């Protein structure tokens, strides 16, 4: 847990890689994921780097593999995904693999092209046979009706538009036949009429079954058409119109014998094409099945090889161009593994001179590395969404594991709803290794990634539901109520007690619509309920008033404790970064300001709960009035909670008033005193230093760190660092803004925690409304139809409970819990201005084929 409390200690290392072993060394580093590379060639274009040719080769291999995966998916061949990830290929096998994949691509493209040609030819022949079958019924032309031509025939008694008249004029009757898309028929006919001016006769017939388009492969409805026209000019126009509307035109036979001969030839060719096409598809499937066996390993190997060359492009060469130099961030705990990885890479390449590394000092801020597992990863992601933690500062995720689901449960407190959520999360946890869950849709994958968060949220909701005694808006009587109703009857008391107390009798019970239980009557209140709220409150008319008072006070108490804990965590940051003056001048005044006002408010709440009983509750003062009087100093004396209350409150106000100027001016004046006391500050450190040149405060702290560490020796001439200009006004304004924000934020943030009460109230009321409007209606129906009605009512109640109370209300409480952690809790100590440690790791590479095809 130490690494979760604070980020890992990092160091900057320099790797010296021999040119012949650099590939193998980076392959070993990528398998272990130990280091983050720094780009030493930022001023060099990506196209001018040393290994740009190798990167292009990897991209070409990725293109070939994407084509293979696409063809394999098109053939419905399952793609095997290995359990283990193959290592990056040795350099000796890269050229062999490239040649093999290129040959396979050429062969596949050729076979696929031949298959598409055969398929297109087959579809055209099938269309031709359908066209011949349908047009056979359009026109029946026999030999005796064939046109005979004569020169200058007599024209009397003949119409110019008659068929025989056109023959006498030397015109020829022509035919154009084919298939057209169903949606283009009407526009096609209008175009023919307008262009050909009626010198065409168009006949249509719809095919019985849709056919596949040879060009697009889409299955659509077709119409067979036959166009009769006179003259060659009109024939040319008709053919151009057919081309414009993408009609599939086929030759039309002139005689029945020719039609029969064509039909027989088409049937023979179709049978031959079916045979050839089946053999081609079988061969293509064999080739793809063979390629599918190794495509997974090839995809992973090419990705790893490309990642290695990208990292090599971030390295620089020495003056001899025989050694690559890389700079990496590495956790100090992994330095031994880093050396071993370099040794393994050198040994694998067979180099005589091994690669090595050494650590170098730096003033740059290292990246932040917080090691997580599958349980803590979700909580760390919630914190990182606000901002990646600064290097070595306290990580809120460790405490968020408990506080986040608890605050959620305070707003979502219901035993039944929490148990349903817990069962859903438990189901995800028990089946977390199921492959379908890992490859599910985005929303389901979001639930799966947060399964442990949901598990704790449901578990804590069960606990708060027991405290609220709420289960689907109903109370559960597990231990027996602590209130005794029979003790309120006058018959159970002595005559003297009857005169002193307001008791019940039969007439009072009959006449009164509301009966009040008095806990001061002996025997009525027998003691508190063992766990949570007494179930009798579920029947009380003042139940909402009682629960609102309880939940509102608990929200304030939890909020103040949460914020105070955040201020205390800031002390751990100051101790770690050796800024002890921040503890005395910032954290202690902040704590005094918080505790003297709001901590005292908690004291008054708890004191009133413990001291005042049912007998003295009528004379108990109001906490709100007493808290307001603490600041107003009323002239008349009031009945306080305890003796000497006025003196204690004035002391607390005096401490609060003194802490504010210390908070505003203490730190700037201390830094000014440090600056005037020394002319130049420097700290001798091994490795890196946490000082950033752009921070006025850090420059002044150099001297304070020397004082705290007992190191008064100055570096000669301050070689490592020059004196920065000290701007007191900037430091003062920064501290004043921070102090005003904190003082006002204590008030607003405390009020913000009242959302715990508000959302808990809303959740309880929604649950009660669903029960009243659905289940209660179903239960009130008589026994004849009640059973039949109750089943759909319960089903509707379950659906609305899941979608409204579990999903919508759960999402609302989830977002409010995030806000309370980000704004009210983390701003007390968490800066979140760091950069995340992103190691060079092959585990971060995607191994899904869908990514490759995209």
C-alpha positions, 0 to 999 in steps of 0.5 A, spaced: 500 500 500 505 504 500 506 505 493 498 507 493 499 512 498 505 516 494 507 515 487 513 511 486 520 514 486 523 515 479 530 516 476 532 519 470 537 513 466 541 513 460 542 507 456 547 506 451 545 501 446 550 498 441 547 498 434 547 491 433 543 490 440 538 496 440 533 492 437 533 486 441 534 490 448 528 494 446 524 488 445 526 485 452 524 492 455 517 492 451 516 485 454 517 488 461 514 495 461 519 498 465 521 505 462 518 511 459 523 514 453 524 521 452 525 524 445 532 526 444 530 528 437 524 533 438 527 538 433 528 533 427 522 531 423 519 525 423 521 523 416 528 525 417 529 520 423 534 514 422 529 508 422 524 512 418 525 506 413 523 501 418 517 504 420 515 505 413 516 497 412 512 496 418 506 500 415 506 496 409 506 490 413 500 492 417 497 494 410 498 487 408 495 484 414 489 488 414 487 486 407 488 479 409 484 480 416 478 483 411 478 477 406 478 472 412 472 476 415 469 476 409 470 469 408 467 467 415 473 464 417 474 464 425 480 468 427 484 465 432 486 469 438 492 466 442 492 466 449 500 468 449 503 474 446 508 472 441 515 476 442 517 481 436 520 477 430 528 477 430 531 481 425 533 475 421 526 473 420 523 480 418 525 480 411 522 472 410 516 474 413 515 480 409 517 476 402 512 471 405 506 476 406 507 480 399 507 473 396 500 471 399 497 478 398 499 477 390 496 470 390 490 472 394 488 479 390 489 475 383 485 469 386 480 474 388 480 478 382 479 472 378 473 470 382 470 476 382 470 476 374 467 469 374 462 471 379 460 477 375 460 473 368 455 468 371 450 473 374 450 477 367 448 470 364 443 469 369 440 475 367 440 474 360 436 467 361 431 471 365 431 476 360 430 471 354 424 467 358 420 474 359 421 477 352 419 471 349 412 473 351 412 480 348 413 479 341 412 473 336 416 474 330 415 468 324 419 468 318 413 470 314 413 477 317 420 478 316 420 485 312 421 485 304 424 491 301 422 494 294 424 501 291 419 506 290 413 502 292 406 506 291 404 510 297 396 511 296 391 508 301 397 507 306 398 511 312 405 514 314 406 511 321 404 504 318 409 499 319 408 497 312 409 504 310 415 505 314 418 499 310 417 502 304 420 508 306 427 504 307 426 504 315 428 498 319 425 495 325 430 494 331 429 492 338 433 493 345 432 489 351 435 488 357 434 489 365 433 496 369 432 497 376 425 498 379 426 505 382 428 508 375 422 505 370 418 511 371 423 516 369 426 511 364 420 511 360 419 519 360 426 520 358 424 515 352 418 518 350 421 526 350 427 524 346 424 519 341 418 523 340 413 517 340 417 513 335 418 507 340 414 502 343 416 500 350 414 493 354 415 492 361 415 486 366 417 485 373 421 479 375 419 474 380 425 474 384 430 479 386 437 478 382 444 480 385 447 486 381 453 484 378 456 491 379 455 492 386 453 485 389 446 488 392 440 484 391 434 488 388 428 488 384 429 488 376 424 490 370 425 486 364 424 491 358 423 491 350 424 497 346 421 497 339 424 503 334 424 505 327 431 508 324 438 508 326 438 515 329 433 513 334 436 507 335 442 510 337 438 515 342 435 509 345 442 506 347 445 512 350 439 513 354 440 506 356 447 507 358 445 513 362 440 509 366 445 504 367 441 498 364 443 492 363 442 491 355 443 484 352 442 482 344 435 480 342 434 474 338 431 475 331 428 468 330 425 463 335 431 458 332 436 463 334 433 464 341 433 457 342 440 456 340 442 462 345 438 459 351 442 452 350 449 455 349 447 460 356 445 454 360 451 450 358 456 456 360 452 457 366 454 450 368 461 451 367 461 457 370 458 454 377 463 448 376 469 453 375 467 458 381 466 453 386 473 450 385 476 457 385 472 459 392 475 452 395 482 454 393 481 461 396 478 458 402 484 453 403 489 459 402 485 464 407 484 458 412 492 457 412 493 464 412 488 465 418 493 460 422 498 465 423 495 472 422 494 473 429 502 472 431 504 476 425 499 482 427 502 482 434 509 481 431 508 487 426 505 492 432 511 490 436 516 491 431 513 498 429 513 500 436 520 498 437 522 502 431 518 508 434 522 508 440 529 507 436 527 514 433 527 517 439 534 515 441 540 519 439 547 516 436 554 518 439 559 521 435 562 514 432 554 512 430 556 505 433 552 507 439 545 509 441 544 513 447 537 513 450 534 517 456 528 514 460 524 515 466 525 508 470 522 507 478 528 506 482 525 499 484 525 497 477 533 499 476 535 491 477 530 489 472 532 494 467 539 492 467 537 484 467 533 486 461 539 490 457 543 483 459 538 479 456 537 483 449 545 483 449 545 476 450 540 474 445 543 478 439 550 475 440 553 481 441 560 481 444 560 488 447 553 489 452 549 494 453 549 498 459 545 504 463 547 509 468 543 514 472 544 521 471 541 527 476 536 532 473 532 538 475 526 536 471 520 533 475 519 526 473 512 523 471 508 520 476 507 512 477 502 509 482 501 502 481 494 499 481 491 492 480 484 490 478 481 492 484 484 499 485 484 501 478 477 504 478 478 508 484 485 511 481 481 513 474 476 517 478 482 521 481 486 521 475 480 524 471 480 530 476 488 531 474 494 526 475 497 527 481 504 531 482 510 527 483 510 524 490 504 528 493 499 524 497 494 520 493 487 521 494 485 514 491 487 510 497 482 513 501 477 514 496 476 506 496 472 507 502 470 514 502 467 514 495 462 508 496 460 511 503 458 518 501 455 514 495 451 510 500 449 516 504 445 518 498 443 512 496 441 508 503 436 503 501 437 495 503 434 492 497 436 497 492 444 496 495 443 489 495 441 488 488 447 493 486 451 488 490 449 482 486 450 485 479 457 487 481 458 480 484 456 477 478 461 481 474 466 480 479 465 472 478 465 472 471 470 477 470 475 472 465 469 471 461 471 474 454 464 476 452 464 481 458 471 484 455 469 485 448 462 488 450 459 494 448 461 501 451 456 502 456 456 494 458 464 495 458 464 501 463 460 497 468 465 492 467 471 496 468 468 499 474 465 492 477 469 493 484 466 500 485 459 498 484 461 492 489 463 497 494 457 502 493 452 496 493 455 493 500 455 500 503 448 502 501 446 495 504 449 498 511 446 505 510 440 502 508 440 498 515 442 504 518 436 508 515 432 501 516 429 502 509 428 496 504 424 498 498 421 504 502 419 499 507 422 498 514 424 492 517 423 490 524 429 485 526 430 486 533 423 488 535 421 496 536 423 499 543 417 503 543 411 500 547 404 503 545 400 499 551 404 503 556 400 510 554 393 507 556 391 510 563 389 503 565 396 501 566 398 507 571 397 509 578 392 514 579 397 519 581 401 518 574 394 519 570 393 526 573 401 528 571 401 525 564 397 525 558 395 518 557 390 515 552 383 511 554 378 508 549 374 515 548 381 518 546 383 513 541 376 513 538 376 520 537 383 522 535 386 521 528 393 522 530 396 519 537 402 521 540 407 517 544 410 520 549 417 518 551 417 521 558 411 516 560 414 510 564 414 504 559 413 507 553 420 508 550 424 502 553 431 503 549 434 505 543 433 500 537 440 496 536 441 497 529 439 504 525 432 507 526 427 504 530 421 501 525 416 504 528 418 511 525 415 508 518 408 509 521 409 516 524 406 522 521 412 526 523 417 521 520 420 526 515 421 531 520 425 526 524 429 523 519 430 530 516 433 533 522 438 526 523 440 526 516 442 533 515 446 533 522 449 527 519 451 530 513 454 536 516 458 532 521 461 527 515 462 533 511 467 537 516 470 530 518 472 529 511 474 536 509 478 536 516 482 529 514 484 533 507 487 538 511 491 533 515 493 530 509 496 536 506 501 536 512 504 529 510 505 533 503 509 538 507 513 533 511 515 530 505 517 536 501 521 538 507 516 545 507 515 545 515 514 552 515 507 550 511 505 546 517 506 552 522 504 558 517 498 554 513 496 548 515 495 549 522 491 556 521 487 552 516 485 547 522 484 552 527 479 556 522 476 549 521 475 546 528 474 553 532 468 554 528 465 548 524 468 543 529 465 546 535 458 546 531 459 538 531 461 538 538 454 542 540 450 537 535 453 531 539 453 534 546 446 535 545 445 528 543 448 525 549 446 530 554 439 532 553 433 526 554 426 525 553 424 529 559 429 535 558 428 535 551 423 541 551 428 546 554 433 544 550 436 550 546 436 550 538 443 549 536 442 553 530 440 559 534 446 558 539 451 557 533 448 564 530 449 567 537 456 565 537 458 571 532 452 576 534 454 577 541 447 578 544 446 583 550 441 578 554 444 572 557 441 566 553 440 559 556 446 555 553 448 548 552 453 548 558 456 552 563 461 557 561 459 556 554 460 564 552 467 564 554 469 558 550 465 561 544 469 567 545 476 564 546 474 560 539 472 566 536 479 569 538 483 563 535 479 564 529 481 571 528 488 570 530 489 564 525 486 569 519 492 574 519 497 568 520 494 565 514 494 571 509 501 574 511 505 568 515 508 565 509 509 571 504 513 574 510 517 568 512 519 567 505 521 575 504 525 574 511 529 568 508 530 572 501 533 578 505 537 573 509 541 570 503 543 572 497 543 566 493 541 559 495 543 552 493 542 545 495 546 540 494 542 533 492 544 527 489 540 525 483 534 530 481 531 536 485 524 538 486 526 545 485 522 548 479 525 554 476 519 558 475 516 557 482 518 564 486 516 560 492 521 554 491 527 559 489 526 562 496 525 555 499 532 553 497 535 556 503 530 554 508 531 547 506 539 548 507 537 550 514 532 544 516 537 539 513 543 543 517 547 544 510 550 551 510 555 550 505 554 554 499 556 551 492 562 555 489 559 561 485 552 558 485 554 554 479 548 550 479 543 555 480 543 563 479 539 567 483 532 568 481 528 575 482 524 574 488 517 577 487 514 579 494 508 582 491 506 575 487 507 571 492 503 575 497 497 575 492 497 568 491 497 566 498 491 572 499 487 568 494 488 561 496 486 564 503 480 567 501 478 561 497 479 557 503 476 561 508 470 562 504 470 555 501 469 552 508 463 555 509 460 553 502 463 546 502 460 545 508 453 547 505 455 543 499 455 536 503 448 538 505 447 534 498 448 528 502 441 529 506 438 532 500 439 526 495 438 521 501 431 524 502 429 524 494 431 517 493 427 515 499 421 519 497 421 516 490 422 509 492 416 511 497 412 514 491 413 507 486 411 503 492 404 507 493 402 508 486 404 500 484 405 495 489 400 498 494 394 498 489 396 491 487 395 489 494 389 492 495 385 489 490 380 483 492 383 476 492 379 474 485 383 479 481 388 481 485 393 475 483 392 476 476 393 484 477 399 483 482 404 479 477 404 485 472 404 490 477 410 487 480 414 486 474 412 494 472 415 495 479 421 492 478 423 495 471 421 502 474 426 500 480 431 498 476 431 504 471 429 510 475 432 508 482 438 504 481 440 507 474 438 514 474 438 515 482 445 511 482 448 515 477 446 522 480 449 520 487 455 517 483 456 524 480 455 528 486 460 523 490 465 525 485 464 532 486 464 532 493 471 528 492 474 533 487 472 540 490 471 539 497 476 534 499 481 534 494 482 541 493 485 541 501 491 538 499 491 535 492 495 539 486 494 534 481 499 538 476 503 532 474 504 527 468 502 520 468 508 515 467 507 511 460 511 506 460 514 503 453 510 496 454 507 491 449 501 490 453 499 497 452 498 495 444 491 493 442 491 485 439 484 486 436 483 485 429 477 490 429 483 495 430 487 493 424 482 493 419 480 500 421 
